[in-house]
């Protein structure tokens, strides 16, 4: 079915989003270690490292949102909902989707207007580094968009499951 | 409508959403958006995005994914197994020795990692079967593993402390120092309890037959070297003022990764390494999106003036500062039963911390006790991660048995809390010496 193909594409996209950034943890750790050595041993701190690392890590957090959603790792308190039948759980998730979408769309909308502005003026970091800040905003919008897509894919799966056919 | 009703409505909405089972991150975010629209219209909504962006850029939070990464690297490296093998030789002959070894290993692992999963899961897999085959009382064995595993977040490094430092405005270094002593104090109480049980009921924890020469014992003790080097690199560096806690997390994360690659060179598959990144990403994604949702929630909460309202209400009650502290502790205990630890911190810390300061209590003291309650949340039913880790490690265990087994340990932790309220110096001594 064409819709299932589409859903699998979205899954792949979320997975790609996560996999493209998950080595950032290692890179960030490495940079900070370099900074410690530079400052403590060579007495010559590298000012841009902490700020650049903050930016890298922010990109990491934004981009893994959809990946986490794909693997259903955003925790919730499911002690009640897990007792419901599979069908009721599907209905509940469909009913809750607008609330999820409300938050994500607001983030996407606010993030988008910020991004446009930030890219236009080539927004920089605060002193002492003045490095580029605007890529962070692009990734925030991208990450939020991926979350929305994955959320929609999950919604469609729930609907498909409800009307028979499709995977649960 | 006045602020009282709106504040009440806001928490009510949040509570209903949480109980619906929706992911905590979306519950917090959606509540924030709904109340922003209701109070100020849609024009102020773009502020949410900048709040989220700013929390993403917070420097101190970088420590969280790094500590998570460190924990998964060490788990994969088989450090816990080596430690258990070594301590088994030393303590096996002692009555209650295996339970003691469990507490000690959990303390060592807690000082290497910032989450509870590593110690709890690995000990449930390697120590629990050994204890049961030795004829240990089942309840004691489960209880000691589940509750000692919880020490992982109290003894630094600690991911929840990183989040608390950001949400409650405490000094992360001081929290680490205070948590170290508090954690060791609770571990000592656990040890005393185990020894007491071994003395009162010898059949609960029989000695096992270990025959090892001194040479073998010393040989096996090499397993202790790496953990202690790592502990020194992370905690020692902070204590000596060489690194900030964030940089210490980087040193620890990279150190453990190098250790893993070196230890398992040639035998570790690419798949395993990918798995570590995968698990780090999932846990970080969960933690950070709760932080993002909560930072929107707190922004609305503060803009409404609810913070001011709650503090003036509580202070105006004229029930004395200690009554408020006890009230907060009871709230934390109840929240711990149902909510995710990071969620509790992000919701409760911004509300409680300013009030505690206003009442004249020490921020570090309260922060450490806050984490003790978070730790308690890991072992209190019905929603306690450690209990589920135990269940996942051994499917034959009944949830009811696990609940019962942690009860004495919950009592011990509560006793420790009372003790640390009477003698706050236990928590405050080390931070005051190291960071005056």
Boltz contact constraints between the chains, C-beta under 6 A:
constraints:
  - contact:
      token1: [A, 18]
      token2: [B, 281]
      max_distance: 6.0
  - contact:
      token1: [A, 22]
      token2: [B, 277]
      max_distance: 6.0
  - contact:
      token1: [A, 22]
      token2: [B, 281]
      max_distance: 6.0
  - contact:
      token1: [A, 25]
      token2: [B, 65]
      max_distance: 6.0
  - contact:
      token1: [A, 25]
      token2: [B, 69]
      max_distance: 6.0
  - contact:
      token1: [A, 25]
      token2: [B, 280]
      max_distance: 6.0
  - contact:
      token1: [A, 29]
      token2: [B, 66]
      max_distance: 6.0
  - contact:
      token1: [A, 29]
      token2: [B, 250]
      max_distance: 6.0
  - contact:
      token1: [A, 29]
      token2: [B, 253]
      max_distance: 6.0
  - contact:
      token1: [A, 29]
      token2: [B, 254]
      max_distance: 6.0
  - contact:
      token1: [A, 32]
      token2: [B, 247]
      max_distance: 6.0
  - contact:
      token1: [A, 32]
      token2: [B, 250]
      max_distance: 6.0
  - contact:
      token1: [A, 33]
      token2: [B, 250]
      max_distance: 6.0
  - contact:
      token1: [A, 33]
      token2: [B, 251]
      max_distance: 6.0
  - contact:
      token1: [A, 33]
      token2: [B, 254]
      max_distance: 6.0
  - contact:
      token1: [A, 36]
      token2: [B, 243]
      max_distance: 6.0
  - contact:
      token1: [A, 36]
      token2: [B, 247]
      max_distance: 6.0
  - contact:
      token1: [A, 40]
      token2: [B, 242]
      max_distance: 6.0
  - contact:
      token1: [A, 50]
      token2: [B, 59]
      max_distance: 6.0
  - contact:
      token1: [A, 54]
      token2: [B, 57]
      max_distance: 6.0
  - contact:
      token1: [A, 54]
      token2: [B, 59]
      max_distance: 6.0
  - contact:
      token1: [A, 57]
      token2: [B, 62]
      max_distance: 6.0
  - contact:
      token1: [A, 58]
      token2: [B, 56]
      max_distance: 6.0
  - contact:
      token1: [A, 58]
      token2: [B, 57]
      max_distance: 6.0
  - contact:
      token1: [A, 61]
      token2: [B, 56]
      max_distance: 6.0
  - contact:
      token1: [A, 61]
      token2: [B, 288]
      max_distance: 6.0
  - contact:
      token1: [A, 64]
      token2: [B, 281]
      max_distance: 6.0
  - contact:
      token1: [A, 64]
      token2: [B, 285]
      max_distance: 6.0
  - contact:
      token1: [A, 65]
      token2: [B, 285]
      max_distance: 6.0
  - contact:
      token1: [A, 65]
      token2: [B, 289]
      max_distance: 6.0
  - contact:
      token1: [A, 67]
      token2: [B, 281]
      max_distance: 6.0
  - contact:
      token1: [A, 68]
      token2: [B, 282]
      max_distance: 6.0
  - contact:
      token1: [A, 68]
      token2: [B, 285]
      max_distance: 6.0
  - contact:
      token1: [A, 68]
      token2: [B, 286]
      max_distance: 6.0
  - contact:
      token1: [A, 71]
      token2: [B, 282]
      max_distance: 6.0
  - contact:
      token1: [A, 73]
      token2: [B, 282]
      max_distance: 6.0
  - contact:
      token1: [A, 73]
      token2: [B, 286]
      max_distance: 6.0
  - contact:
      token1: [A, 74]
      token2: [B, 23]
      max_distance: 6.0
  - contact:
      token1: [A, 74]
      token2: [B, 25]
      max_distance: 6.0
  - contact:
      token1: [A, 74]
      token2: [B, 286]
      max_distance: 6.0
  - contact:
      token1: [A, 75]
      token2: [B, 286]
      max_distance: 6.0
  - contact:
      token1: [A, 75]
      token2: [B, 340]
      max_distance: 6.0
  - contact:
      token1: [A, 76]
      token2: [B, 21]
      max_distance: 6.0
  - contact:
      token1: [A, 76]
      token2: [B, 22]
      max_distance: 6.0
  - contact:
      token1: [A, 76]
      token2: [B, 23]
      max_distance: 6.0
  - contact:
      token1: [A, 76]
      token2: [B, 24]
      max_distance: 6.0
  - contact:
      token1: [A, 77]
      token2: [B, 18]
      max_distance: 6.0
  - contact:
      token1: [A, 77]
      token2: [B, 338]
      max_distance: 6.0
  - contact:
      token1: [A, 78]
      token2: [B, 21]
      max_distance: 6.0
  - contact:
      token1: [A, 79]
      token2: [B, 382]
      max_distance: 6.0
  - contact:
      token1: [A, 81]
      token2: [B, 21]
      max_distance: 6.0
  - contact:
      token1: [A, 96]
      token2: [B, 22]
      max_distance: 6.0
  - contact:
      token1: [A, 99]
      token2: [B, 30]
      max_distance: 6.0
  - contact:
      token1: [A, 100]
      token2: [B, 26]
      max_distance: 6.0
  - contact:
      token1: [A, 102]
      token2: [B, 30]
      max_distance: 6.0
  - contact:
      token1: [A, 102]
      token2: [B, 33]
      max_distance: 6.0
  - contact:
      token1: [A, 103]
      token2: [B, 26]
      max_distance: 6.0
  - contact:
      token1: [A, 103]
      token2: [B, 29]
      max_distance: 6.0
  - contact:
      token1: [A, 103]
      token2: [B, 30]
      max_distance: 6.0
  - contact:
      token1: [A, 103]
      token2: [B, 33]
      max_distance: 6.0
  - contact:
      token1: [A, 106]
      token2: [B, 33]
      max_distance: 6.0
  - contact:
      token1: [A, 106]
      token2: [B, 45]
      max_distance: 6.0
  - contact:
      token1: [A, 106]
      token2: [B, 48]
      max_distance: 6.0
  - contact:
      token1: [A, 107]
      token2: [B, 49]
      max_distance: 6.0
  - contact:
      token1: [A, 110]
      token2: [B, 45]
      max_distance: 6.0
  - contact:
      token1: [A, 110]
      token2: [B, 46]
      max_distance: 6.0
  - contact:
      token1: [A, 110]
      token2: [B, 48]
      max_distance: 6.0
  - contact:
      token1: [A, 110]
      token2: [B, 49]
      max_distance: 6.0
  - contact:
      token1: [A, 111]
      token2: [B, 49]
      max_distance: 6.0
  - contact:
      token1: [A, 113]
      token2: [B, 46]
      max_distance: 6.0
  - contact:
      token1: [A, 114]
      token2: [B, 49]
      max_distance: 6.0
  - contact:
      token1: [A, 140]
      token2: [B, 53]
      max_distance: 6.0
